[in-house]
Amino acid sequence: MKVGESQPIHGRAVTAVVEVLDRERLMTLACNRPDGWPQATTVGYLNEGLNLYFIVARTSQKFANLQADPRASVAIRCESGATGAGVGISMAGRVSEVTDPQTVERLNRLVIERYPQVHVYCPSGSSVAVLRFRPAIVSAVGVIHGRSDAETFTVGEAGPDSVSHLF
């Protein structure tokens, strides 16, 4: 496969990516500012399979950026040893607001189960928004002795929910 090419995501890849997402709690989220410059920030997340959920203040630049242009990229890195070896995930996709109260309640239960020391999403009136990142492109990146190697997959038009049977 040539550099920059991708293939449809398959079961082993989904399993490996979800294992990394399950282990980590922080991601770098990059979105597009109105002036064309990218904005990258670190936010905590909760994943359900390949879908990532996070909260932002409704008054934040990040929320305004994502409302204007829902395209975003995410980077997640985890160290896997003292030798500098590691693995990371880079994804491109779209962000949408979660407004269904039952979904927010389900996410709150997941946060309590996985991270009992963390406060739940608890949207308070109009102060925060719960957002969902749905990847369209997933790159798994391995780093060994300072060299990186990425394998890139497409999730497909139906989104990550269409591959939920794989994990």
Backbone as JSON, one array per atom type, in Angstrom:
{
  "sequence": "MKVGESQPIHGRAVTAVVEVLDRERLMTLACNRPDGWPQATTVGYLNEGLNLYFIVARTSQKFANLQADPRASVAIRCESGATGAGVGISMAGRVSEVTDPQTVERLNRLVIERYPQVHVYCPSGSSVAVLRFRPAIVSAVGVIHGRSDAETFTVGEAGPDSVSHLF",
  "N": [[0.84, -1.17, 0.0], [0.56, 2.23, -0.81], [2.01, 5.28, 0.53], [-0.26, 7.34, 2.23], [-2.5, 6.07, 1.24], [-5.52, 4.29, 2.05], [-7.43, 1.7, 3.65], [-10.54, -0.1, 4.01], [-11.68, -0.29, 7.37], [-11.11, -3.08, 9.52], [-11.99, -5.93, 11.59], [-9.78, -6.73, 13.39], [-8.26, -4.4, 13.41], [-10.1, -2.53, 14.43], [-10.46, -3.62, 17.0], [-7.85, -3.33, 18.08], [-7.54, -0.5, 18.0], [-9.67, 0.34, 19.63], [-8.85, -0.79, 22.05], [-6.67, 0.88, 22.69], [-8.04, 3.35, 22.87], [-9.74, 2.77, 25.03], [-7.88, 2.58, 27.11], [-6.71, 5.09, 27.41], [-7.3, 8.58, 28.39], [-7.12, 11.18, 27.6], [-7.16, 13.43, 24.84], [-5.88, 15.13, 21.98], [-7.55, 17.6, 20.4], [-8.2, 18.96, 17.31], [-9.47, 21.69, 15.58], [-11.05, 23.88, 13.15], [-10.44, 27.31, 13.02], [-12.29, 30.41, 12.55], [-10.63, 32.21, 11.18], [-9.06, 30.62, 9.65], [-6.82, 29.46, 10.76], [-5.62, 26.57, 12.49], [-6.91, 25.19, 15.56], [-5.76, 23.61, 18.36], [-6.42, 21.65, 21.15], [-6.2, 20.09, 24.37], [-8.33, 17.66, 25.62], [-10.4, 15.8, 27.9], [-11.84, 12.56, 27.37], [-14.47, 10.18, 26.73], [-14.93, 6.99, 25.49], [-17.03, 5.1, 23.31], [-16.67, 2.35, 21.79], [-15.43, 3.27, 18.71], [-16.39, 5.84, 18.75], [-16.02, 9.04, 20.24], [-16.62, 10.93, 23.16], [-17.0, 14.14, 24.62], [-16.86, 17.13, 26.69], [-17.54, 20.61, 26.36], [-17.34, 24.11, 27.09], [-20.08, 26.16, 26.3], [-19.49, 28.76, 25.71], [-16.98, 28.73, 24.7], [-14.19, 29.11, 22.41], [-13.61, 26.82, 21.01], [-16.1, 25.45, 20.89], [-17.57, 27.27, 19.31], [-16.03, 27.16, 16.97], [-16.44, 24.45, 16.19], [-19.18, 24.41, 15.81], [-19.39, 26.03, 13.58], [-17.84, 24.65, 11.72], [-17.84, 21.37, 11.53], [-15.78, 19.54, 11.12], [-13.0, 17.76, 12.36], [-9.87, 16.8, 13.89], [-8.28, 14.23, 15.75], [-5.82, 13.3, 18.1], [-4.24, 10.73, 19.86], [-2.02, 9.53, 22.18], [-0.08, 6.98, 23.59], [2.33, 5.88, 25.85], [4.43, 3.06, 25.67], [6.56, 1.89, 26.9], [9.93, 2.05, 28.23], [11.8, 2.3, 26.26], [11.14, 4.16, 24.41], [9.36, 3.29, 22.63], [6.09, 3.28, 21.33], [2.57, 3.82, 20.84], [0.01, 5.22, 18.91], [-3.01, 6.96, 18.06], [-4.52, 8.5, 15.36], [-7.14, 10.4, 14.18], [-9.6, 11.48, 11.84], [-12.6, 13.24, 11.55], [-16.05, 14.02, 12.21], [-17.77, 16.3, 14.36], [-20.56, 16.39, 16.5], [-23.28, 17.74, 18.39], [-24.55, 16.25, 21.34], [-27.76, 15.92, 22.21], [-29.83, 14.48, 23.23], [-31.42, 13.58, 26.17], [-31.47, 10.97, 27.3], [-29.29, 9.72, 26.13], [-27.21, 11.3, 27.18], [-27.52, 10.63, 29.87], [-26.89, 7.9, 29.75], [-24.19, 8.11, 29.01], [-23.23, 9.39, 31.3], [-23.55, 7.29, 33.15], [-21.66, 5.49, 32.11], [-19.3, 6.97, 32.53], [-19.23, 7.01, 35.33], [-18.96, 4.26, 35.85], [-16.47, 3.62, 34.6], [-14.67, 5.57, 35.52], [-14.73, 6.26, 38.5], [-13.75, 8.31, 40.14], [-14.09, 10.64, 38.76], [-16.08, 13.48, 37.9], [-19.4, 13.42, 36.56], [-20.84, 14.12, 33.26], [-23.04, 15.97, 33.43], [-24.61, 18.28, 32.16], [-25.36, 21.63, 32.68], [-27.98, 23.51, 32.37], [-27.5, 25.85, 29.92], [-24.75, 25.93, 29.93], [-22.69, 24.06, 29.25], [-21.75, 21.82, 26.58], [-22.32, 18.54, 25.42], [-20.39, 16.67, 23.32], [-19.95, 14.66, 20.39], [-17.51, 12.84, 18.72], [-17.19, 11.44, 15.63], [-15.37, 9.21, 13.9], [-14.06, 9.22, 10.54], [-11.79, 8.58, 9.24], [-9.14, 6.6, 10.32], [-6.02, 6.34, 11.74], [-3.61, 4.18, 12.8], [-0.74, 4.43, 14.65], [2.46, 3.29, 15.06], [5.37, 3.59, 17.04], [8.69, 2.93, 17.07], [11.86, 2.9, 18.37], [12.21, 5.6, 17.64], [11.19, 5.76, 15.07], [8.32, 6.07, 13.08], [5.4, 4.31, 12.03], [2.55, 4.12, 10.16], [-0.76, 2.88, 9.77], [-3.52, 3.29, 7.81], [-7.03, 3.61, 7.87], [-10.34, 3.62, 6.49], [-13.51, 4.46, 7.81], [-15.98, 4.51, 6.69], [-19.05, 5.44, 5.0], [-21.3, 4.98, 6.62], [-20.36, 5.36, 9.16], [-18.8, 4.92, 12.47], [-20.6, 3.41, 13.94], [-21.5, 1.5, 12.22], [-19.6, -0.45, 12.22], [-19.79, -1.59, 14.64], [-20.39, -4.19, 15.26], [-17.99, -5.41, 15.11], [-16.56, -5.06, 17.41]],
  "CA": [[0.0, 0.0, 0.0], [1.35, 3.46, -0.92], [1.82, 6.27, 1.57], [-1.46, 8.13, 2.04], [-3.64, 5.22, 0.9], [-6.19, 3.67, 3.18], [-8.28, 0.55, 3.37], [-11.66, -0.16, 4.96], [-11.29, -0.82, 8.67], [-11.52, -4.47, 9.74], [-12.17, -6.32, 12.99], [-8.56, -6.68, 14.19], [-7.87, -3.0, 13.56], [-11.05, -1.92, 15.36], [-10.14, -4.12, 18.33], [-6.61, -2.69, 18.52], [-7.78, 0.93, 18.22], [-10.55, 0.47, 20.8], [-8.03, -1.07, 23.23], [-5.94, 2.12, 23.01], [-9.02, 4.35, 23.31], [-10.2, 2.38, 26.37], [-6.79, 2.78, 28.07], [-6.35, 6.49, 27.57], [-8.38, 9.47, 28.79], [-6.9, 12.51, 27.05], [-6.92, 13.52, 23.4], [-5.7, 16.45, 21.4], [-8.61, 17.85, 19.42], [-7.89, 20.09, 16.44], [-10.6, 22.14, 14.76], [-10.73, 25.02, 12.29], [-10.89, 28.63, 13.48], [-12.86, 31.19, 11.44], [-9.58, 32.89, 10.41], [-8.33, 29.63, 8.88], [-5.79, 28.82, 11.57], [-6.12, 25.45, 13.3], [-6.87, 25.31, 17.02], [-5.6, 22.3, 18.97], [-6.52, 21.67, 22.6], [-6.29, 18.78, 25.01], [-9.58, 17.47, 26.37], [-10.69, 14.45, 28.33], [-12.88, 11.92, 26.56], [-15.02, 8.86, 27.02], [-15.23, 6.37, 24.2], [-17.9, 3.95, 23.1], [-16.1, 1.86, 20.55], [-14.64, 4.29, 18.03], [-16.96, 7.16, 19.01], [-15.45, 9.73, 21.39], [-17.5, 11.94, 23.74], [-16.3, 15.1, 25.47], [-17.67, 18.3, 26.97], [-16.92, 21.93, 26.19], [-18.18, 25.24, 27.47], [-20.76, 26.76, 25.15], [-18.89, 30.06, 25.43], [-15.59, 28.54, 24.27], [-13.83, 29.24, 21.0], [-13.69, 25.46, 20.45], [-17.5, 25.17, 20.56], [-17.92, 28.12, 18.17], [-15.36, 26.6, 15.8], [-17.07, 23.19, 15.79], [-20.51, 24.73, 15.31], [-19.22, 26.59, 12.24], [-17.23, 23.64, 10.85], [-17.76, 20.18, 12.4], [-14.63, 18.69, 10.83], [-11.99, 17.82, 13.41], [-8.9, 15.72, 13.97], [-7.97, 13.83, 17.12], [-4.59, 12.53, 18.28], [-4.14, 10.1, 21.17], [-0.73, 8.84, 22.26], [0.21, 6.3, 24.86], [3.66, 5.31, 25.97], [4.36, 1.63, 25.93], [7.81, 1.34, 27.38], [11.03, 2.96, 28.48], [12.66, 2.37, 25.08], [10.63, 5.15, 23.48], [8.35, 2.68, 21.78], [4.76, 3.73, 21.68], [1.51, 3.66, 19.86], [-0.9, 6.35, 18.93], [-4.14, 6.94, 17.15], [-4.86, 9.78, 14.75], [-8.42, 10.22, 13.5], [-10.29, 12.63, 11.27], [-14.04, 12.96, 11.54], [-16.98, 15.13, 12.43], [-18.28, 16.47, 15.72], [-21.94, 16.85, 16.62], [-23.73, 17.89, 19.77], [-25.46, 15.23, 21.86], [-28.83, 16.66, 22.89], [-30.79, 13.53, 23.77], [-31.16, 13.39, 27.6], [-31.2, 9.56, 27.6], [-27.9, 9.46, 25.73], [-26.35, 11.94, 28.18], [-27.6, 9.81, 31.08], [-26.11, 6.68, 29.48], [-22.78, 8.5, 29.07], [-22.93, 9.6, 32.72], [-23.37, 5.97, 33.78], [-20.38, 4.96, 31.65], [-18.23, 7.69, 33.22], [-19.22, 6.53, 36.72], [-18.42, 2.9, 35.84], [-15.06, 3.57, 34.21], [-13.84, 6.54, 36.24], [-15.53, 6.67, 39.66], [-13.21, 9.52, 40.75], [-14.36, 11.78, 37.87], [-17.44, 13.96, 37.88], [-20.13, 13.08, 35.34], [-21.01, 15.21, 32.32], [-23.94, 16.92, 34.09], [-24.84, 19.58, 31.54], [-26.13, 22.53, 33.53], [-28.63, 24.51, 31.54], [-26.84, 26.08, 28.63], [-23.35, 26.25, 30.17], [-21.78, 23.16, 28.55], [-22.31, 20.96, 25.54], [-21.74, 17.22, 25.26], [-20.12, 16.51, 21.9], [-19.53, 13.33, 19.93], [-16.62, 12.79, 17.57], [-17.37, 10.2, 14.86], [-14.27, 9.18, 12.93], [-14.21, 8.74, 9.17], [-10.47, 8.07, 8.91], [-8.42, 6.2, 11.53], [-4.64, 5.92, 11.51], [-2.91, 3.61, 13.95], [0.66, 4.78, 14.46], [3.41, 2.65, 15.96], [6.66, 4.26, 17.08], [9.7, 2.06, 17.64], [13.2, 3.47, 18.23], [12.15, 6.89, 16.97], [10.6, 5.68, 13.73], [6.89, 5.8, 13.13], [4.79, 3.59, 10.92], [1.11, 4.27, 10.3], [-1.68, 2.15, 8.9], [-4.7, 4.15, 7.75], [-8.28, 2.93, 7.53], [-11.56, 4.41, 6.39], [-14.6, 3.87, 8.57], [-17.08, 4.34, 5.75], [-20.13, 6.43, 5.04], [-22.24, 4.72, 7.71], [-19.77, 5.78, 10.42], [-18.28, 3.89, 13.35], [-21.66, 2.53, 14.42], [-21.67, 0.42, 11.26], [-18.62, -1.5, 12.51], [-19.92, -1.94, 16.05], [-20.4, -5.65, 15.41], [-16.62, -5.88, 15.1], [-15.93, -4.91, 18.75]],
  "C": [[0.89, 1.24, 0.0], [1.04, 4.39, 0.24], [0.59, 7.11, 1.24], [-2.68, 7.33, 1.64], [-4.26, 4.63, 2.16], [-7.03, 2.5, 2.7], [-9.45, 0.58, 4.33], [-11.21, -0.81, 6.26], [-11.85, -2.23, 8.85], [-11.49, -4.78, 11.23], [-10.94, -6.23, 13.85], [-8.13, -5.24, 14.43], [-8.8, -2.29, 14.54], [-10.72, -2.33, 16.79], [-8.89, -3.43, 18.88], [-6.81, -1.22, 18.84], [-8.63, 1.13, 19.47], [-9.78, 0.16, 22.08], [-7.23, 0.16, 23.65], [-6.92, 3.17, 23.54], [-9.52, 4.05, 24.72], [-9.16, 2.69, 27.44], [-6.54, 4.24, 28.4], [-7.56, 7.34, 27.97], [-8.26, 10.87, 28.21], [-6.65, 12.44, 25.56], [-6.61, 14.96, 23.05], [-6.73, 16.58, 20.29], [-8.23, 19.09, 18.62], [-9.12, 20.41, 15.59], [-10.18, 23.41, 14.01], [-11.31, 26.3, 12.85], [-11.47, 29.4, 12.28], [-11.81, 31.9, 10.58], [-8.71, 31.92, 9.61], [-7.22, 28.92, 9.63], [-6.38, 27.66, 12.33], [-6.03, 25.79, 14.78], [-6.79, 23.9, 17.59], [-5.62, 22.46, 20.49], [-6.59, 20.25, 23.12], [-7.57, 18.73, 25.82], [-9.68, 16.02, 26.82], [-11.81, 13.87, 27.48], [-13.34, 10.63, 27.19], [-15.31, 8.24, 25.67], [-16.26, 5.27, 24.36], [-17.47, 3.39, 21.76], [-15.21, 2.94, 19.96], [-15.17, 5.71, 18.25], [-16.37, 7.74, 20.29], [-16.42, 10.82, 21.85], [-16.69, 12.84, 24.65], [-17.22, 16.29, 25.71], [-16.84, 19.56, 26.74], [-17.89, 22.98, 26.71], [-18.82, 25.82, 26.2], [-20.18, 28.12, 24.77], [-17.47, 29.94, 24.89], [-15.42, 28.75, 22.77], [-13.97, 27.89, 20.3], [-15.12, 25.14, 20.03], [-17.94, 26.0, 19.34], [-17.29, 27.58, 16.89], [-16.08, 25.36, 15.28], [-18.5, 23.39, 15.31], [-20.43, 25.24, 13.87], [-18.7, 25.56, 11.24], [-17.01, 22.38, 11.7], [-16.59, 19.24, 12.12], [-13.57, 18.88, 11.92], [-11.02, 16.66, 13.26], [-8.58, 15.48, 15.44], [-6.65, 13.06, 17.09], [-4.55, 12.02, 19.71], [-2.84, 9.32, 21.17], [-0.62, 8.17, 23.61], [1.6, 5.73, 24.78], [3.53, 3.83, 26.23], [5.7, 1.04, 26.34], [8.89, 2.39, 27.52], [11.92, 3.14, 27.25], [12.23, 3.43, 24.1], [9.62, 4.58, 22.53], [6.99, 3.18, 22.23], [3.78, 3.45, 20.58], [0.61, 4.87, 19.99], [-2.0, 6.16, 17.91], [-4.34, 8.36, 16.65], [-6.14, 9.54, 13.96], [-8.92, 11.55, 12.95], [-11.76, 12.28, 11.21], [-14.84, 14.22, 11.76], [-17.5, 15.11, 13.86], [-19.72, 16.96, 15.65], [-22.32, 16.91, 18.09], [-24.69, 16.75, 20.13], [-26.52, 15.98, 22.67], [-29.86, 15.75, 23.54], [-30.49, 13.27, 25.25], [-30.86, 11.93, 27.98], [-29.77, 9.18, 27.23], [-26.93, 10.07, 26.74], [-26.36, 11.13, 29.47], [-26.8, 8.52, 30.92], [-24.61, 6.98, 29.56], [-22.35, 8.76, 30.52], [-22.7, 8.28, 33.44], [-22.03, 5.35, 33.38], [-19.2, 5.65, 32.35], [-18.11, 7.18, 34.66], [-18.61, 5.14, 36.8], [-16.92, 2.88, 35.6], [-14.15, 4.42, 35.09], [-14.6, 7.05, 37.46], [-15.02, 7.95, 40.33], [-13.52, 10.78, 39.94], [-15.82, 12.17, 37.96], [-18.1, 13.65, 36.54], [-20.35, 14.32, 34.48], [-21.93, 16.32, 32.84], [-24.13, 18.25, 33.38], [-25.77, 20.41, 32.4], [-26.71, 23.63, 32.67], [-27.92, 24.64, 30.21], [-25.34, 26.31, 28.79], [-22.36, 25.35, 29.42], [-22.52, 22.36, 27.5], [-21.58, 19.63, 25.57], [-21.6, 17.0, 23.75], [-19.65, 15.1, 21.6], [-18.66, 13.5, 18.7], [-16.81, 11.43, 16.91], [-16.3, 10.15, 13.79], [-14.7, 8.67, 11.56], [-12.91, 8.1, 8.7], [-9.74, 7.77, 10.23], [-7.02, 5.75, 11.11], [-4.07, 5.42, 12.82], [-1.43, 3.81, 13.69], [1.49, 4.05, 15.51], [4.73, 3.36, 15.88], [7.64, 3.33, 17.78], [11.07, 2.66, 17.32], [13.19, 4.75, 17.39], [11.56, 6.9, 15.58], [9.13, 5.36, 13.85], [6.42, 5.11, 11.86], [3.28, 3.65, 11.14], [0.37, 3.37, 9.32], [-3.0, 2.9, 8.96], [-5.89, 3.38, 7.21], [-9.39, 3.95, 7.35], [-12.66, 3.69, 7.15], [-15.81, 3.67, 7.68], [-18.17, 5.36, 5.97], [-21.08, 6.24, 6.21], [-21.67, 5.11, 9.07], [-19.37, 4.61, 11.29], [-19.35, 2.97, 13.9], [-21.87, 1.33, 13.5], [-20.68, -0.72, 11.48], [-18.73, -1.96, 13.95], [-19.97, -3.44, 16.26], [-18.99, -6.23, 15.46], [-15.94, -5.77, 16.46], [-16.92, -5.08, 19.84]]
}
